[in-house]
């Protein structure tokens, strides 16, 4: 009787041990793929404030490298294209250190933001109308839909800020297909 009871106990205990080993092994395998507190994206919170602080401490080149390494450019572009002021304010620093492909994608994001937040976009433009952030580049309607074009013209025309008048005029000229001498 004792032998039968012991055999039944040992069998159920053995199955429990095997189950524990399987669970422990699968948890350990999963741990190698993701950190213990969730995916890597959840552990890093990207905000304009943190980026501005990092740019000030480490310089734009290191921040651009980190954004590339952590695959955070899509989030950055979306925030800029949405017209969020603090993100647009970072563009002059970041675009000075980006590769040509990333620069083009950020130019497009600024172009998309123009009707949504014309003051921020025009303030981020290069006063010398350079090829990276100049009004001729950012405000050019090439490839943009007609609705964007009409909304962008109205938005820039409604912008009345003496500090942004020259840059705004460059942008408006580009939107209207004119060149200034």
N, C-alpha and C positions, 0 to 999 in steps of 0.2 A: 504494500500500500504506500509506504513511504517512497519507494523507488518510483512508482507510477506518478505520484504527486511531484516528486523532484524532477522527473523527465518532462512533465507538462510545464512546470515552472521554468525550467531551463530552455525549453523550446520557445515559449513566449518571450522570455528575457532575451534570448538570442535574436529573435525577430526585431525586438525593440532596439537592440544594439546595432543591428544592420541598418535599420531605418535612420537611427541617429547618425551613423557614419555617412549614409547617402546624403542626408540633409546638410551635414557639416561640410562635406566635400562640395556640394553644389553652391553653398554659401561662399565658400572659399574661392571657387572658380569665378563666381559673380563679383567677388570683391576685387579681383584683379582687373575687371573690366570697368567698374565704376567705384568712385570713392565711397566711404561708408555713409556719407550723409546725402547722397544723391548724385546726379550727373554733374559734370564739371561746369556746365552752364549755370546750374543753380548755385554753385558756390561762389561765383564771381558776379557781382552786381556792377554793371557798367552804367555810370551816370556822367552827365556833362561836368558836374562839379568835380568828380574824382579825376576825370581826364584832364581838366584844367589844372588841377593840383599836380598831377603827374607831369604835365607839360612844363609847368613852372619848376618842378624839382629836377626832372631828368632830361628835359629837352624834347622837342618834337620827334627827333629821329628815333629815340628809344621807345617813345609812345607808339609811333607808327609800327615799329617792329613788333611790339607787344600786341597791338590790334591785329596785325597779320598773323602772328603765331597763334593767338587765341581765337582766330576766325570771327572777329567781332566787327568786321566792316559792314556786313549786311545790317546789323542793328544800328550802326552809326549812320549809314546812308538813309535808312527809314526815318530816323529821328530828324535828320536834316530835311529830307523831302517833305516831311509833315509840317515843317515850318517852325520847329521849336527853337526859340531864340538862343538859349544857352548852347545848343549844339551848333547852330549856324555861327555863333561867335568863335567857335574853335577852328573853323575852316581855314582861316589865313595861316595859323600855325601848322595845322596838320598837313595842308596841301603843299606846304613848302618842303615837306620831307617824303612825299609819296612817290611811288613809281608811276609811269605814264598811264597804265591801265586803271589804277586806283584813282588817279587824278581825274581821268575822264568820268569815272563813275560818280565822283564827288561833284564834278561840274554839273552833271545831269541832276543830281539830288538838289543842288542849289537852284538850278533852272526850274525844277518842279516846285520848289518852295516859293518862288518869286510871287505868284499871285496870292499865296497864303500869308506870307509875312514879308512884304516888299521892303520895309524899313530895315529888317535884319539882313536880308540878302544884299541890298544896296550898300549897307554899312560894311559888309564883308568883302565888297569888291575892291579891286586894286585901284587906287586913285590915279595911277599912271597908265591904266588901261592895258596892263600886260597880258600876255597870252594865256596865263593860267587862271587868273581870277578877274580879268578885266570885263567891263560891261559888254564889249564886242563878243566875248566868248560866252559868258554866262547867260546873257540876255538874248542871244541869237535864237530865233524861233525855229531853226532847222530841226526837223524831225519831231517837232511838237505839234499836237493837234490844234486846230483853229480855235477851239474853245479856250484852250490854255492861252493862246496868243492874245485873244480879245481880253481875257481876264487879267493877263500880265500887263498889258498896256494901260487898262483902267487903274490897276493897282499902283503902278509907278507914276502915272499922271496925278493920282490923288495924294502922292507923297509930297508933303510940303515941309522940308527941313533944310534950312540954309546950309547946314554942315554937309549935307549930302547932295547938294544941287548939281555939282559938276559930275559926280559919279552917276547920279540919277539921270542926267542928260545923256551921258554915254550909253547907259542902259536903254533909255527910251529911243535913242538913235538906232541902236542895234535892233530893237523890237520893230521899228518902222522901216528898217532896211536902209538907213542913211549912214553915211560916214562923216565924222567930224574931222576938220583939219587941225 
